[in-house]
Amino acid sequence: MERVRLGVLGAGNIADLNVAGYVEHPLCDVLAVCDTDADVAKAAAVRWGAPRVYTDIDQMLADPDIDAVEVLTPTHLHHSHVLAALGAGKHVSVQKPVANSIDEARQMEQAAIAADRVLRISECFVHYPPLELAKQLVADGAVGRPTGVRIRTVVGQTDSEFQTNLRPEGYGWRLDKRSPGGHLFDDMVHKYAMALWLFDQDIVSVQAVVRRRDLFFEPCAAIFEYEDPGLLGTMEVHYAPQMYMRSGYYGADEFFEIQGDEGLLWVTRATGEMLDLPPVVLYRGKDHEITTTEFTDVDADWAHGFTRSSAHFVESLVAGTPAAMSPAEAIKVLQLCFAVYSASDTRGPVDPRTMTGMVVPEGWAEW
């Protein structure tokens, strides 16, 4: 494939972040936009320079000029939309979470194999430069043998233009039975992905306590045991509705801490810019030699994880190389998500690798 001719399915709140990387890429042509709201589709087509507009998915998928489809529809529609796109012979990039259930995700994986088409799950954190640097530093032995990871998320408030301009109607499906869970399902898949991706190890046991605030938000504390018994992980999720923070996007931020037996590594931001710290900081203290390295020149704009993810998909298709994340990796992320819910419900350890179907946390969407 010399160029990628793309159709975009869904033009909602997050679409501009995902499509920017395609619009900018010299080897990609955004040919079509499809959305059930004709006005939304037409406006997006103007912004992205797409010459064709559809309101019916089957009509767009029948377009022989389209090679690949970016699926940006609500999660509960991923299964049917991905299967339809694969069945039409298109390569597919689909947003996280991959699906509402592990069974649906496995069906999507098998459909891609049967169709001999690429299916990748777009995970912007995999392409976020500070986290890419952290993964490389760990792999290079910068902290010695990894012994611990702490992933902390706080959701508060911001007055960013991005958040102010979000369309509320784009969030209704996240708050009812069309979703199997709230914030831990919809947003924390990014952080579950990092817990696995940073070390390329499976998590074999999860313990967790999950609460609920304001319907959607789910404060949580979790403990992860890895394949390597010398590596432990913790995940914290906090909701601070009266706390404002700097952010160009959502009123949220993340902090990643990786402990090794020779040093300590911090990624101090992601979605927001809560702290006045360099994006990545490395502390080493081996053989009485103490050094602190601040990586101040790392591109830490959260949006660039999206644009680089889109560019990666284009370049993978052109080169014929694997595209991240693979369905197998996305299934492990979904299993970890459901294991956290299950561990909280049962108050006992859960092996994510045993998870099938879906887990709906107690009390979800009963209002």
Phi and psi in degrees as a GROMACS rama.xvg file:
@    title "Ramachandran Plot"
@    xaxis  label "Phi"
@    yaxis  label "Psi"
@TYPE xy
-89.5291  -31.7366  GLU-2
-139.722  158.473  ARG-3
-110.123  121.626  VAL-4
-104.752  114.434  ARG-5
-108.767  140.296  LEU-6
-111.922  135.206  GLY-7
-105.486  123.424  VAL-8
-105.791  106.524  LEU-9
102.609  124.898  GLY-10
-128.37  42.6861  ALA-11
-83.6693  -154.037  GLY-12
-56.3589  -41.9769  ASN-13
-94.7666  -1.01662  ILE-14
-62.4875  -41.5045  ALA-15
-59.9686  -37.7084  ASP-16
-62.8284  -41.1819  LEU-17
-74.4663  -37.5071  ASN-18
-82.3827  -21.3025  VAL-19
-53.6786  -40.4079  ALA-20
-67.0301  -29.733  GLY-21
-74.819  -43.9764  TYR-22
-60.3386  -38.5363  VAL-23
-79.1769  -18.1519  GLU-24
-78.995  131.48  HIS-25
-68.8698  -15.1688  PRO-26
-107.746  18.352  LEU-27
-130.955  138.284  CYS-28
-120.034  118.489  ASP-29
-81.7888  102.27  VAL-30
-87.1419  -33.0313  LEU-31
-148.686  152.331  ALA-32
-127.469  135.091  VAL-33
-127.075  125.99  CYS-34
-150.488  144.283  ASP-35
-65.5766  -21.4287  THR-36
-93.0445  108.23  ASP-37
-59.9943  -39.3378  ALA-38
-65.3902  -41.0929  ASP-39
-63.9194  -43.0953  VAL-40
-63.5148  -44.6005  ALA-41
-64.4983  -42.2846  LYS-42
-63.7186  -41.9494  ALA-43
-65.2177  -40.8343  ALA-44
-60.0333  -37.8094  ALA-45
-65.7333  -45.7712  VAL-46
-62.0443  -38.7419  ARG-47
-96.4966  -3.1425  TRP-48
71.1861  28.924  GLY-49
-86.952  128.638  ALA-50
-80.0068  -13.6431  PRO-51
-123.418  139.676  ARG-52
-127.652  133.631  VAL-53
-130.48  152.433  TYR-54
-116.656  0.250385  THR-55
-125.306  123.492  ASP-56
-61.762  -39.9612  ILE-57
-63.0673  -35.9055  ASP-58
-66.3452  -41.9039  GLN-59
-66.2804  -42.1898  MET-60
-67.7526  -21.603  LEU-61
-79.8333  -8.43618  ALA-62
-69.9914  113.846  ASP-63
-71.4544  -14.0386  PRO-64
-81.8106  -11.9747  ASP-65
-89.9334  124.778  ILE-66
-91.3728  -35.6565  ASP-67
-143.216  156.818  ALA-68
-129.124  133.164  VAL-69
-98.1886  116.057  GLU-70
-94.8447  111.447  VAL-71
-118.838  25.8361  LEU-72
-86.0185  168.096  THR-73
-56.1913  151.429  PRO-74
-57.015  -37.6498  THR-75
-68.014  -10.3647  HIS-76
-100.291  -8.31437  LEU-77
-55.2719  -46.1616  HIS-78
-57.0994  -54.301  HIS-79
-68.5337  -37.5896  SER-80
-71.4257  -39.8857  HIS-81
-67.3036  -44.5073  VAL-82
-60.8429  -39.5341  LEU-83
-64.5297  -43.6384  ALA-84
-66.0638  -43.294  ALA-85
-63.8218  -40.3459  LEU-86
-63.8419  -25.3942  GLY-87
-87.5272  3.36409  ALA-88
84.2276  19.0072  GLY-89
-97.1295  146.245  LYS-90
-73.3681  151.324  HIS-91
-134.891  133.408  VAL-92
-113.922  129.469  SER-93
-128.488  144.388  VAL-94
-70.5806  159.515  GLN-95
-77.8716  159.707  LYS-96
-60.3852  152.365  PRO-97
-60.3261  -36.3026  VAL-98
-165.416  175.749  ALA-99
-83.5462  -12.7526  ASN-100
-147.525  156.026  SER-101
-66.2695  -37.0233  ILE-102
-61.7097  -43.5521  ASP-103
-62.4338  -41.9374  GLU-104
-62.8793  -40.3332  ALA-105
-66.6133  -37.3481  ARG-106
-62.9044  -39.8239  GLN-107
-64.3774  -42.1661  MET-108
-60.1778  -46.4316  GLU-109
-67.3884  -35.6806  GLN-110
-64.0572  -38.3191  ALA-111
-65.2947  -40.5974  ALA-112
-63.9303  -45.5929  ILE-113
-63.8718  -35.5193  ALA-114
-84.5456  -8.66595  ALA-115
55.6264  45.8801  ASP-116
-127.535  155.792  ARG-117
-78.0956  131.834  VAL-118
-124.846  119.326  LEU-119
-129.935  152.904  ARG-120
-103.377  124.629  ILE-121
-78.6639  111.176  SER-122
-121.678  101.906  GLU-123
-64.1692  -28.6352  CYS-124
-67.7237  -27.4158  PHE-125
-64.0349  -25.6965  VAL-126
-110.789  11.4085  HIS-127
-81.1733  118.091  TYR-128
-52.7215  -42.5842  PRO-129
-60.4204  -36.8254  PRO-130
-75.3105  -35.2536  LEU-131
-60.4209  -43.4359  GLU-132
-63.2206  -42.5777  LEU-133
-60.4999  -44.5065  ALA-134
-60.6692  -42.903  LYS-135
-66.2788  -41.3887  GLN-136
-61.3218  -42.1442  LEU-137
-62.5948  -45.3923  VAL-138
-62.8202  -32.2986  ALA-139
-80.6186  -1.13377  ASP-140
83.8472  19.9691  GLY-141
-61.7941  -30.0944  ALA-142
-109.914  10.7789  VAL-143
77.1409  -146.928  GLY-144
-77.822  123.141  ARG-145
-62.8738  133.311  PRO-146
-120.749  -17.218  THR-147
-160.996  151.232  GLY-148
-137.485  138.951  VAL-149
-126.24  124.688  ARG-150
-117.963  118.584  ILE-151
-121.225  129.107  ARG-152
-121.768  134.544  THR-153
-126.518  133.516  VAL-154
-111.795  120.019  VAL-155
-132.389  -132.051  GLY-156
-129.566  155.231  GLN-157
-150.713  165.093  THR-158
-116.115  33.4036  ASP-159
-65.1727  150.17  SER-160
-61.8827  -37.6195  GLU-161
-57.5591  -51.7476  PHE-162
-69.0725  -36.5909  GLN-163
-61.3906  -33.7534  THR-164
-91.8725  4.14169  ASN-165
-66.5911  140.559  LEU-166
-84.6695  116.819  ARG-167
-57.5276  -32.7738  PRO-168
-66.0876  -14.3855  GLU-169
-79.3985  -0.330318  GLY-170
-116.755  -4.75671  TYR-171
-58.7742  -38.8668  GLY-172
-68.1771  -17.6611  TRP-173
-78.3398  -11.3524  ARG-174
-108.963  3.10751  LEU-175
-132.962  -163.912  ASP-176
-73.3074  -0.821475  LYS-177
-72.0789  -13.6389  ARG-178
-118.169  140.275  SER-179
-78.6152  -2.80142  PRO-180
-170.431  -177.036  GLY-181
-100.765  -128.164  GLY-182
-60.1444  -37.1799  HIS-183
-64.9278  -26.3103  LEU-184
-87.3705  -47.4674  PHE-185
-77.1484  -41.9946  ASP-186
-104.94  -38.8432  ASP-187
-71.3465  -8.02389  MET-188
-58.4144  -30.6418  VAL-189
-57.7646  -45.569  HIS-190
-76.983  -35.1279  LYS-191
-59.2124  -41.3618  TYR-192
-59.9049  -40.6577  ALA-193
-68.3294  -37.1153  MET-194
-58.6218  -31.8717  ALA-195
-88.5501  -46.3524  LEU-196
-69.8927  -35.9328  TRP-197
-60.7615  -26.927  LEU-198
-120.556  -6.77923  PHE-199
52.0397  43.285  ASP-200
-130.549  147.164  GLN-201
-74.6176  150.304  ASP-202
-95.4047  128.859  ILE-203
-106.387  -11.3428  VAL-204
-155.813  139.824  SER-205
-130.898  135.309  VAL-206
-125.006  143.901  GLN-207
-159.445  154.212  ALA-208
-127.156  125.088  VAL-209
-120.63  133.459  VAL-210
-114.768  -178.83  ARG-211
-138.803  137.268  ARG-212
-133.155  136.631  ARG-213
50.984  45.361  ASP-214
70.4519  -56.0171  LEU-215
-94.875  -36.6784  PHE-216
-83.0289  142.551  PHE-217
-133.037  82.7605  GLU-218
-53.2807  141.159  PRO-219
-152.686  148.264  CYS-220
-131.876  126.67  ALA-221
-135.218  152.334  ALA-222
-121.628  131.284  ILE-223
-114.378  132.931  PHE-224
-107.322  130.408  GLU-225
-95.9196  172.234  TYR-226
-56.5144  -43.0686  GLU-227
-76.3247  113.131  ASP-228
-64.6521  -12.1703  PRO-229
-84.7657  0.0841722  GLY-230
-118.645  124.535  LEU-231
-123.063  152.902  LEU-232
-132.065  150.746  GLY-233
-129.79  148.049  THR-234
-131.9  129.133  MET-235
-122.689  138.448  GLU-236
-128.904  123.173  VAL-237
-124.1  145.773  HIS-238
-118.77  119.351  TYR-239
-129.126  76.9611  ALA-240
-65.6253  -16.0737  PRO-241
-101.327  5.55885  GLN-242
-103.585  118.468  MET-243
-89.8255  148.161  TYR-244
-142.878  158.316  MET-245
-73.9692  131.697  ARG-246
-165.398  141.209  SER-247
-89.6613  -0.794855  GLY-248
-132.908  -119.822  TYR-249
-78.1439  159.738  TYR-250
-81.8179  69.3297  GLY-251
-155.954  159.388  ALA-252
-155.838  163.009  ASP-253
-130.377  154.369  GLU-254
-138.269  127.555  PHE-255
-118.649  128.565  PHE-256
-126.017  122.978  GLU-257
-117.557  116.92  ILE-258
-98.6113  134.253  GLN-259
-124.843  174.296  GLY-260
-79.6007  -1.85389  ASP-261
-124.129  -7.88486  GLU-262
-173.69  -175.833  GLY-263
-140.762  137.848  LEU-264
-127.85  133.816  LEU-265
-121.719  135.771  TRP-266
-108.575  116.412  VAL-267
-96.8104  2.32519  THR-268
-162.574  167.669  ARG-269
-157.536  -87.0952  ALA-270
-63.8325  -40.4267  THR-271
-117.412  -164.936  GLY-272
-135.715  56.5504  GLU-273
-66.5618  -37.499  MET-274
-108.617  145.049  LEU-275
-85.7646  67.5304  ASP-276
-135.471  156.429  LEU-277
-58.8894  153.108  PRO-278
-59.8411  -34.4588  PRO-279
-135.472  134.28  VAL-280
-131.896  131.703  VAL-281
-118.629  124.709  LEU-282
-112.268  127.155  TYR-283
-123.934  139.656  ARG-284
-142.436  67.7259  GLY-285
-108.111  135.867  LYS-286
52.63  43.0342  ASP-287
68.0068  7.68859  HIS-288
-101.702  112.171  GLU-289
-105.265  125.98  ILE-290
-136.119  144.957  THR-291
-124.47  123.342  THR-292
-114.324  123.74  THR-293
-104.413  122.38  GLU-294
-96.0421  91.0045  PHE-295
-90.8925  -15.0198  THR-296
-98.9344  16.5584  ASP-297
-81.3679  135.337  VAL-298
-68.4931  107.477  ASP-299
-109.87  15.8906  ALA-300
-72.8243  117.749  ASP-301
-55.2195  -36.0228  TRP-302
-62.7016  -26.0991  ALA-303
-71.3657  -18.8425  HIS-304
-63.4279  -36.0616  GLY-305
-70.0207  -49.1354  PHE-306
-64.7783  -37.1024  THR-307
-72.4538  -30.9404  ARG-308
-65.0649  -43.52  SER-309
-64.8024  -43.1705  SER-310
-60.8257  -39.0407  ALA-311
-61.178  -40.8221  HIS-312
-63.6727  -44.9619  PHE-313
-59.5166  -49.2652  VAL-314
-67.4321  -32.1188  GLU-315
-67.3857  -42.0396  SER-316
-65.6927  -42.7196  LEU-317
-65.0476  -42.0885  VAL-318
-85.4545  -14.4671  ALA-319
71.8434  31.9941  GLY-320
-108.109  160.241  THR-321
-60.187  144.786  PRO-322
-110.726  134.856  ALA-323
-92.6921  143.515  ALA-324
-88.7871  149.16  MET-325
-75.9147  158.138  SER-326
-55.7027  -38.5603  PRO-327
-61.8605  -41.5788  ALA-328
-66.7701  -40.9637  GLU-329
-66.6768  -32.352  ALA-330
-66.0382  -40.5248  ILE-331
-63.2577  -36.954  LYS-332
-62.9432  -44.8473  VAL-333
-64.7363  -39.5988  LEU-334
-61.6085  -40.047  GLN-335
-65.1971  -40.8251  LEU-336
-58.0616  -49.722  CYS-337
-69.9228  -28.68  PHE-338
-66.1519  -36.4257  ALA-339
-63.6132  -46.7547  VAL-340
-59.4591  -45.9301  TYR-341
-65.1626  -41.1281  SER-342
-64.0991  -37.258  ALA-343
-68.5592  -41.5986  SER-344
-64.7925  -39.615  ASP-345
-93.8187  -14.1617  THR-346
56.3187  37.9466  ARG-347
-145.421  165.565  GLY-348
-67.8915  144.442  PRO-349
-131.957  134.872  VAL-350
-88.5503  113.354  ASP-351
-58.9486  -28.7205  PRO-352
-67.435  -14.4752  ARG-353
-92.3305  -4.14258  THR-354
-73.4732  134.616  MET-355
-132.813  170.156  THR-356
61.2909  -130.425  GLY-357
-144.172  159.206  MET-358
-122.453  122.567  VAL-359
-104.776  119.79  VAL-360
-62.2094  149.471  PRO-361
-56.1578  129.4  GLU-362
86.2206  -1.78091  GLY-363
-69.4902  133.578  TRP-364
57.4913  36.2145  ALA-365
-95.3336  -4.9065  GLU-366
